Amino acid sequence: MFPTVDYESRVSHFDSQSQYHDFRGFFSLFWIGLFIMVLTTALKNLKETGQVVRTSIFSLFALAPAELAIAELLMVSSTIMCLPLQQMFQRHDVVSWDKNGHWMQHGIQSVWLGIWVYLPFYLQWQWTHQVFFTLHSLVLLMKIHSYSFYCGHLSECYRQLCTLDCNNTKVESVEDAELREKLAFELTSPSGTVAYPKNLTLPNFIDYLFCPTLCYEMSYPRTEKVRWGKVTEKAAAVFGCVFLLTVTSEEFILPVMTEAAIRLESTHTVSETGLVLLESISLLLFPYMITFLLVFLVIFEYVLGAFAEITCFADRHFYADWWNSTNWLEFSREWNIPVHRFLQRHVYGASRPHMSRPVATLVTFLISALAHELVLFCITKKLRGYGFVCQMLQLPIIVVQRTEFMKSYNTFNNIMFWCSMIWGLAMISALYVLV
């Protein structure tokens, strides 16, 4: 018989209705493209300067590494203060969590953050050390806040349970029996392996400190063993991404900023200044897009993945498909799931009993914007507020994007998200550095 071709009703892989989701080849293409970029840059530098790479940013890594290591060790060690405090709150013999303990914790956290944010300024560190140290201090702040406020809540549950146990009545009321059951459930981990206050131990706290999560639980789902091959792979990828980030900054960002700064010194009119800024932003669009993608990979795929492998932390859902986002609220939920869970639990969730949903959302965005502004201030040593304003402007944009009319234009909304993301990163960077 003559060979026939089987036709059927189906869509292409890139069609919005397609069920095909395996695009690993494009991930490989991404790395091939970066290799081509590094290779062509190295050849150009070799031809022009006789060196393979420029070293102005690379040399910063070699400045005061011992100071950074000692400061990191001291900062991480200082978080252990949470444990004796929670042990004190659990006994209720000096102060209870519900009355004064949570205010005490807020005060201690504020002083703790102030010390570690000020330290890089006092030691006059370069921006590479300072941005890493500041980001890590914010991560540890969220960790100690989650640990303290969750254990503080459990201490109050434990106190209520002890009060019920001290009840001398022989017949327990139905309400007390139901309350006892709820409290016992609350004081036991989901796996049933740990119960408060037996979790208030140094090994439990250190384990939480190294687990790639910002929300404390008494226990987490675990894998069977550490795959050291995976750890080595992810550690190598971290150094590779840092190298690529440095090359991108060295070759495509720093020269643009340096030239723009020189040109701005000789401008005399607003139009000339605006033209220099617009030209600089346009030249920074592609480098910052590459930088953004590399930062995402190095943090959420490789650093968190390596710590998850070392601690046998089984929940590796650190991000969702944020690249398909159609509005900023969707992006904030899916791009950084550990921080989203923290804000949802300890900011939005803590605010909802006292305020309406829109106000709680506003408070959550406000705290997130202040944290981002703090990081930008530590990097540039300039307090301008550009990042804060841009992040708060996301709220009215979200309202427009979530209208029934705009919801139907998913592709358009996704394009606008990517355009605003790429343009926003380049614009904010140029404004902070040059203005």
Summary of the structure (lengths in Angstrom):
residues: 435
radius of gyration: 25.9
end to end distance: 76.1
largest distance: 92.0
contacts: 1206
relative contact order: 0.08
helix: 73%
strand: 1%
